[in-house]
Amino acid sequence: MTATAASGTGRDPAKYLLIAAISLFWGLNWPAVKTILTQMPIFSLRAIGFSAGAVLLLGAARLAGHRLRVERGEWPALVTAGLCNVLVFNLCTALGQSLMATSQAAIVAFTMPVWATLLAIPLLGERPGPRQIAGLACGLAGLLVLLGPEALTAPPSQLAGPAVMLVAAVAWALGTIVMKRRVWRTHPMVITGWQYVLCALPMIGLAATEARPALAEIHATVWTGFAWHIVCSICAAQALWYVTVRRLTVGEAAVSTLLIPVVGVGGAVLLLGDPVTPRLAAALVLILAAVACVLGPKPGGGR
């Protein structure tokens, strides 16, 4: 797979399927991780997830006939993006969910489009168009509605969770920029697999310091959460995200991720019992409007 300008050359139906899959896989991963954290400590969760992701992705890539060797010139970007997109983001999102409600954590994490769009200006030379600006405004409005005015009056002790999630958002944005800056010859599954190898090593060492429940004590819901987290989020969504970044501009890819908190909040309502409120409904409408603004074709079929 190599970087393309598909998103800039006309209608591209495949990108809608990519975004829908990623939104489902990563959106439902938020309640899945919250469920896992009821019994599994953070470092152990990430050590298991990263290790399983490395084995499954590299194994699948090998079976599909892709070479596992990464060209020397691609390693710096692979490592940098892995540290941002995999290690920092996943650690911060797990810690953030232990400090605040899952729906709020997802909201703060998906301020990522702001940072990605801003970083793409000096680093990639991209300029957001009118639809991107309108979509970004709608998306931010939706996030602010979900977060609510109480965030402005919260004591410092309650701001640790949002601060950690903000780090996660910036790290994800920077990792996306790094992946977008170069033309990759290595397959996305191989890239992602090696990133998990690199990130699993420190997590395994840190997990050794934690107390974990015995396998027989782990609830069935936690096992289900692990299955979704490893197969759908760690493996499928992460690899598909890199495909999406190659097909779309950073602005399109970033703002399109606003669908993920819609799924995440919906999953929290259905699976965790979070209440449905008028604020929630208004925010969902704004976020969907943001995606429509960014991904809708221009008159005449162009972009």
PyMOL commands that set and color helices and strands:
alter all, ss='L'
color gray80, all
select helices_A, chain A and resi 6-8+13-27+29-36+42-63+72-99+102-109+112-124+130-147+149-153+156-158+160-180+188-207+215-217+220-247+250-256+259-272+278-295+299-301
alter helices_A, ss='H'
color red, helices_A
deselect
rebuild
show_as cartoon
